[in-house]
């Protein structure tokens, strides 16, 4: 079993870190202060061809796997971009896997190349205000009228909806009361997204990641052509499952990157900060917590790579993907908290960046699934314990 990156994977990592050096901590600090989508960063990633890293070569992608996508996003987060940089391209890398798997040849030829080239930006609309993780209970309706669907409902925590021109939307086409299984009757669409045309977008002010907006969507009469339906009507839940494990793996990789960035800052400070005529890193009270965090982050990284490898080989990887997400998120948060405490008062200052890392490290702890639901999943699926919800 080889845990080292192969030559191609190492080249990907080195190339991304080199590109990200153009967008240093000062760039992301400015975005954190004033907001605004990181257009320059997104354009640079697209121009270098990285948006299509896990997309088929036939449509302009690189044809690589989720393993390589995880390496890419980990490096972006590790560069200091944290979730602000990773989230700017995260959806575009994994989000259209349902189109790759279930889309027609015409749909793939129409939908994938603009996304890969960076001409399109997509948002992902599944979560609803009163539904949370109970996806099969979602209430947004898509009613068919001729060759179009009319959509009504609400969505929440929709990233990049202020800048996206495309939307991947899950809606119910058959009332829940009329289906045999609760997973039936949901339909997936990938279509044009026009703010103000049957859809109102309200940005949510939040703790961190100001560069990448989060939003509430109020949908009233949005029209979607039948040609933009992905897969068969009513099979949407099955379709989005093809994006869930990759999403957890990539979020976990991003968390590893944040943890590594925080530890790099903290270790550098601990070597330079002199108190009582010695660097504070010489004190075990400083050194040991940082060492423990390094081990936690690197252990989580191994689970990320195990999960990504299993996915790319077509194996069932729900346990590994969820475990990677849990372990990486907890390790990243612990590393960022320890970095802030290592810097002391300076850790609380924005100019030293670790407080930004700490705020953004909360995202992989919360999304796309809570740590509590992951523990429920592991308890039930691995340990065989009774379902608790």
N, C-alpha and C positions, 0 to 999 in steps of 0.2 A: 504494500500500500504506500503510494507516494503522495506526500503532503505538500510537495514543492510545486510552484507554478511552472508550467512548461514554458518553452521559449516564447510562443505566441502570447500566452497569458501575461508573461512578464513584460513583453513589449506593450501590450495594452495598458498595463498599470503605469509603466514609465511614461508612455505618451500622454496619458490623462493627467498625470501629475505635472508634466511639463506644460500642458495647455492650461491647467488650473493655476499655475504660477503667475499667469497674466491677470488673474482675478484673486488678489491676495486678501488677507484679513481686512485691510482698510476698505476694499471694495465692498465686502459683505457687511462691514460695520456701517457703512454709509447706507446700504440697502436696509439694514436693520433699523436705522434711525428714521429714514424718510420713506421707506417702502418703494413700490414700483417694481414691476416684474423685471428680472435680470435679462433683458433682451439681448445685450451684448454677449453674455455667457451662453444663452440658449443658441444664439446664432453661431458662435464659435464651435460649440459641440456639434451642431448640425452640419456646418461646413466641413468639419473633420470626418464626418460620416458616422459618428457614434450613435446617433439616435436610432439607427437601424441595426444595432449590434445583434439583436436576437430575432430579427425579421428575415424572411426568406430572401435569398439572393435574387430570385426571379423578379422581385419588386424593388430592388435597389438596396436591400439590406445586406448585412455581412454573413448571415446564415449561421451565426454562432449560437451558443446556448445561454441558459440562465446563469451558468457558472461564470461566463465571461461578462455578462451584464452585472452580476454581483461584484466582480472585481472592479469594473468601471465605476459603479456607484459608491463602493467602499472608498475608492481613491478620491472621488470628488468630495465626499464628506470629510475624509482625512485631511484634505488640502486646507481645511478651514472653512470651506463653503457650508459644511454641516448640512442641515435639512433644507436650508434656503437654496443651496445649489442642487442638491439631490432631487428635491421636490419639483424643481423647475423642469426636469426632464423625466422624472420617475414614471408618470402615467404614460408618456409617449413610448417608453421602452417596453413595458409589460402589458399595458392596458388593452391593446388590440389583439392579444392572443386569441380571444374568441372569434375574431374575424379571420385570423389565420387558419383556425381549426374548422369553423363552421361556415365561413363566408363563401359565396359562390366565386368562380373565377372572375366574373365581371366585377363583383364587389371588391375583391382583393386588388385587382388592377386599378380600380378607381380610388380606393380608400387608403391603401398602404403607402404608395410612393410619395404623396404630398406630406404625410406625417413623417416619413423617414428623411425627407429633404428639409424639414423644418418649416415648410410653407404652412402646414396646418398645426394647430395646437388643440389638444383634446382634453376635455374634462370628463369625469366618471361620476355618474349620478345614480346611486343606489340608495344610500342611507336616507331615512326619513325622520322627522322630528319625534314622532311617538312610537317608532318601531325599533330603533337601535340595531342590534345584531339579529333580531328576529325577522330576517329578510323575507321569509315566505308570507309574512303578515303585511307586507307593504301595501299601501292604499292608493298610490298613484295609478290612474286608470288610462288605458289607451283603447279607445273605441274605434272600430273600423267603419269607415264610410267610403264605399267604393274602393278606390286604390290608395286611400290615405287613412292614417290613424289620427284621431284627435285626442290629445293628452291633457289631463287635468290632475293636479296634485301638488305636493310639496316635497322638496329634497333639502337636505342640510349637510353641512361640512363638505361642500363641493369645491375642491381646489381648482384654481386657475380659471374659474368661471368669468372673471373680469376680463380675461385676455383670450380665452379659447374661442375658436370658430367652429369647433366640432364637439359633439357630446355623445358619449356612450351611456345610454339610458335604459334602465330596467323598469318595466311597468307591468301592471296586471291587465291582461286582455280577457281573461275569464274570471268572473267573481269567485272568490275563495269558496263560497258555499256551493258552487257548481262543479268543483273538481274532486276527483277521487283521492288524489294525494295533494298535500299542501304545497308541494314543490311544483305542481302543475299550474298552468294558466299564467305564468310569467313569461314575458317576451322581451327580447333584447333588441335595441335599435342603435345604429350609429349614423348620425345625421348632422345636418347643418345646425349651428347654434347661433341664433340671432337674438341678442338681448333686446327686449322691448317688443318683440313680435310673439305675443302669446306667452311670454316668460319674463318675469321680473327677477332681477338679481340684486340681492342685498349683501354687502360684505360684512363679515363678522370680525370685529376687533378682537385680537387675541394676544396671548402672552408672548409669543415669539414668531419667527418665520414671517416677518412682515413683508418680505419680498415676494412671497407666494401667497396670494389671497385665498381665503376660505369664505364660503358664501352659503346663504339660504336662497333657494329657488322657489318662486311661486309660479306655477304653471297653470295657465288657463286658456285652453284652446290652441295650444301649440300643434302644428300640423307636421306629420312625418310621412313621407311617401312610403308605400309598401316596399319599394325597391331598397329602402334603407333598413329593413328588418333583417337581423342576423339570425340565420337558422329558421327552423319552423316556428310558427306561432305556438306559444305555450311552452316552448323548450328553453326559455331564457335562463332559468335557474341552472340547468345543466351547462349552459354556455359559459356563465360567469365563473363556474367552478374551475375552468381552465385558467383563470387569472388569479385565483385566490392563493394557491401555494406559491407561485412566482412572486406575488406581491409580498407575502410574508418573508420570503427569502431575501428579497431586495431591501425591504425595510430593515431586516436584521443586518444586512451588509452595511447599510448606511449607519446604523447604530454603532457597529464596530468602528467605522471610520471616525465618528464623533469621539468615541472613547480614546482612540489612538491620538487624535488631534489634541484632546485635553491633556493626556499624559505627556505628550511632547512639550506642551507649554509649561506644565507643572514641573517636569524634570529640569527643563532649561532654567526656570526661575529658581529652583531649589539649589542648583549649582552656582548661581550668580548672586543670590541674596545672602549677604553677610550679616550675621547677628552674633554678638558675643565673640567676635574675631574668628568666626568659622562659617562656612556655607551651611545653610539650614539643612541641606540634603545630607549632611554628615550625621545628622541626628536620626536615630532609628524611628523616632516618633513621626518623622516626615517620610523617611525612606520606606519603611515597612508598608504603610497604607498604599503608597504608589506601586510598590512591588506586587502587592496583593491585587490591585486593580489591573495591572498589566496581565497577570495570570488569568484573571476572570475574562478580560476582553479577548485574549488569545484563545482561550478555551471555547468561547462563544464563536469565534471565527471558524474554528474547526467544525462546529456543528453547522454553521452556515454553508461551508463548502461541502459537507456531507449531504445536506439537503439539496443543494444545487446539483450535485453530481447525480443523486438519485432521480431528480426530476428530469435531467437531460438524458438519462438512460431509460426513461419511460417507466420507472418504478413508482409504486405508491409511496408518497413522501409526506403525507399529512402530519405524521408524528414528528418527523425531522424538521419540517418547515415551521411548525408551530413552536417546537422546542427552541429552534434557532432564534425565532423572533423574541421569545420570552427571555432567553439567556442573554442575547445581545443587548436588548433594551435595558435589562437590569444592570448589566455590566457597564454599559455606556453611562447610565445615570450615576452609578456609583463612582465611576472614573471622573466624571465632570464635577460632582459634588466634592470629591477629594481634591481635585485641581483647584477649585475655588478656595477650599480651606488651606491648601498649601500656600497659595498666594496671599491669604489673609485679607487685609483691607484692599489690597490691589486686585484681589479676585472679584471684588464687588464693583470694581471700576470697569466701565465698558471698554476702555482703551486696551485692556489686557485680554479681552475676548472670551475668557473662560466662562463668564456669567452668561454670555450668549449661547455658548455650547450647552450649558446646563439647562437653559430654558428650552432649547431646541431638542435636547435629549428626552424631554417629556413626551414628544410626539410619538416615537416608536414604542413607548410604554403604553400609550393610550390607544393608538391606531395601528392597523385597521381592526384589531380585536384586543379586548382587554386582557391583562395577565390572568384575571380570575377565570375567564372563559377558556383560556389555554389550559389552565390547571384542571378545569372540569373535563376538557377533552382528553388530556393525558390520563387522568384518573379513570375515565370510562373506557377509553380505547386501548390503553396499555396495561393498566392494572386490573381491569375488569370490574371496577366498582360500579354500584348502581348510579344511574343518571340522577343528577341533583336538581334539575330544572325542567 
